[in-house]
Amino acid sequence: MTDKKPGFFKRLFGGGDTPAPPETRPETPVPAPDPVKPTPEPPPDIVPEPEPVPFPGPPETTPDYVEDIEDAAAAQQPEPEPEPEVETIPVAVDPPAVVEVPVEAPRQGWFARLATGLKRSSDQLTGSITSVFTKRKLDAATLDELEDVLIQADLGIETAMAITETLRRDRFDRDVSGEDVRAVLATEVEKVLGPVALPLEIDPAQKPFIILMIGVNGSGKTTTIGKLAQKFAAEGKSVMLAAGDTFRAAAIEQLQIWGQRTNAPVISRPAGADASGLAFDAVTQAKAEGRDILIIDTAGRLQNRDELMNELEKIIRVIKKVDPSAPHATLLTLDATTGQNALKQVEIFEKRAGVTGLVMTKLDGTARGGILVAIARKFGLPVHFIGVGESVGDLEPFTASDFARAIAGGE
Ligand SMILES: Nc1nc2c(ncn2[C@@H]2O[C@H](COP(=O)(O)OP(=O)(O)OP(=O)(O)O)[C@@H](O)[C@H]2O)c(=O)[nH]1
């Protein structure tokens, strides 16, 4: 991710006419001076010119000098990325397991993390915009080029056209800089995202408030559940988790770890058990215990696997047997790296399971973050949270202005 730095000597001395770097390292034996030849005795009245003592090599090969420049170089080197800390937690499953999960480290502010997470998307977008708007007055050809760039960044045709239309209307035949275009981009993106940036409201009248987490394999359901459980626990809510991803033993273990961390009991069955039966038991127990919130995990399923989508419908039917108003939130997690396919996922999960809100994860791992804009425009579903990393603090409520500013490369 980081730009490749120029070579060490270039950084130290700058420019191309840098003296050749010393080859000799401090541990290299310094050549001994030539033996001093015996000089004839000068006549007594002549003060002898001091014989130039041959210096043992050019100054930059002396150990002190090399140490100095090494110190200078060290001062210029970026701090090495710390290894992500992990916590190893023994998990009570059969067979017993020890699972590593990321531990929260001291963090920068959310906007900085969001901007860092969206850097690949914004770099790609702003880089392409800058290359289109280097020289000229805004003409039809430039607007066409810009429209292509915006479509390629997954923002969707409608948003791409809205941006180019705004520019055509306000700036045609005038000088336009990349910065002007980025400002229009941020405004248009915010316009689309503003109405869908809605918090996940927990209705206290529902006890428990039941959240069903759904999505394709690996989209981040279990991780998101852990992060949400942590947030709710921090708000003083009593949370219960249901390990409904009964396909994957590791998902059950993962949820148990989050349960331990957040003091939330986890209802689980051995891998392979019936997921709807587990959901039924979990809702019954959470009701009996008067829990504030129950979050139910489900196995990942591709939207085009009909039998798996049938199973999801069955889970929902069974939950409704205990509480006809449930689930109170059905959250679809979308992996931003899947790009355009996310549109299909929303369409089908919405149809089969009645999605009430979206969580977009892994915005840090892709240049295709613009897809969120296309999804918002097409479906208008609330976007509650976005994820830009694996730690708890990397999932935050979604705000349109921050996202728009970050994706347009704003500070
Ligand atoms: N970089 C990054 N990784 C994430 C994010 N959210 C989740 N992950 C990682 O994505 C991987 C899959 O996450 P899971 O939570 O296991 O996904 P899942 O949807 O429960 O997976 P299945 O149970 O297979 O369907 C894990 O390694 C997570 O740590 C995110 O916002 N950014």
The ligand as an SDF file (V2000), in Angstrom:
LIG
                    3D

 32 34  0  0  0  0  0  0  0  0999 V2000
  -10.1280   -6.7230    6.0120 N   0  0  0  0  0  0  0  0  0  0  0  0
  -11.3240   -6.9930    6.5370 C   0  0  0  0  0  0  0  0  0  0  0  0
  -11.6090   -8.2540    6.8630 N   0  0  0  0  0  0  0  0  0  0  0  0
  -12.8290   -8.5180    7.3860 C   0  0  0  0  0  0  0  0  0  0  0  0
  -13.7970   -7.5110    7.5960 C   0  0  0  0  0  0  0  0  0  0  0  0
  -14.9090   -8.1040    8.1100 N   0  0  0  0  0  0  0  0  0  0  0  0
  -14.6260   -9.4230    8.2050 C   0  0  0  0  0  0  0  0  0  0  0  0
  -13.3770   -9.6860    7.7750 N   0  0  0  0  0  0  0  0  0  0  0  0
  -12.6830  -10.9850    7.6820 C   0  0  0  0  0  0  0  0  0  0  0  0
  -13.3370  -11.7910    6.7140 O   0  0  0  0  0  0  0  0  0  0  0  0
  -13.1800  -13.1510    7.0320 C   0  0  0  0  0  0  0  0  0  0  0  0
  -14.5430  -13.8400    6.9690 C   0  0  0  0  0  0  0  0  0  0  0  0
  -15.3240  -13.3100    7.9950 O   0  0  0  0  0  0  0  0  0  0  0  0
  -16.4350  -14.1880    8.7390 P   0  0  0  0  0  0  0  0  0  0  0  0
  -17.0490  -13.3070    9.7690 O   0  0  0  0  0  0  0  0  0  0  0  0
  -15.9220  -15.4910    9.1680 O   0  0  0  0  0  0  0  0  0  0  0  0
  -17.4430  -14.4130    7.5460 O   0  0  0  0  0  0  0  0  0  0  0  0
  -18.7900  -15.2560    7.5430 P   0  0  0  0  0  0  0  0  0  0  0  0
  -19.7350  -14.5170    6.6750 O   0  0  0  0  0  0  0  0  0  0  0  0
  -19.2510  -15.5290    8.9320 O   0  0  0  0  0  0  0  0  0  0  0  0
  -18.2780  -16.5770    6.8430 O   0  0  0  0  0  0  0  0  0  0  0  0
  -19.0930  -17.9600    6.5810 P   0  0  0  0  0  0  0  0  0  0  0  0
  -19.4540  -18.4670    7.9260 O   0  0  0  0  0  0  0  0  0  0  0  0
  -18.1280  -18.7990    5.8360 O   0  0  0  0  0  0  0  0  0  0  0  0
  -20.2440  -17.6220    5.7530 O   0  0  0  0  0  0  0  0  0  0  0  0
  -12.5470  -13.1900    8.4120 C   0  0  0  0  0  0  0  0  0  0  0  0
  -11.1650  -13.4330    8.2330 O   0  0  0  0  0  0  0  0  0  0  0  0
  -12.7550  -11.7990    8.9520 C   0  0  0  0  0  0  0  0  0  0  0  0
  -11.7600  -11.4110    9.8750 O   0  0  0  0  0  0  0  0  0  0  0  0
  -13.4530   -6.1510    7.2150 C   0  0  0  0  0  0  0  0  0  0  0  0
  -14.2230   -5.1810    7.3290 O   0  0  0  0  0  0  0  0  0  0  0  0
  -12.1990   -5.9640    6.6900 N   0  0  0  0  0  0  0  0  0  0  0  0
  1  2  1  0
  2  3  2  0
  2 32  1  0
  3  4  1  0
  4  5  2  0
  4  8  1  0
  5  6  1  0
  5 30  1  0
  6  7  2  0
  7  8  1  0
  8  9  1  0
  9 10  1  0
  9 28  1  0
 10 11  1  0
 11 12  1  0
 11 26  1  0
 12 13  1  0
 13 14  1  0
 14 15  2  0
 14 16  1  0
 14 17  1  0
 17 18  1  0
 18 19  2  0
 18 20  1  0
 18 21  1  0
 21 22  1  0
 22 23  2  0
 22 24  1  0
 22 25  1  0
 26 27  1  0
 26 28  1  0
 28 29  1  0
 30 31  2  0
 30 32  1  0
M  END
$$$$
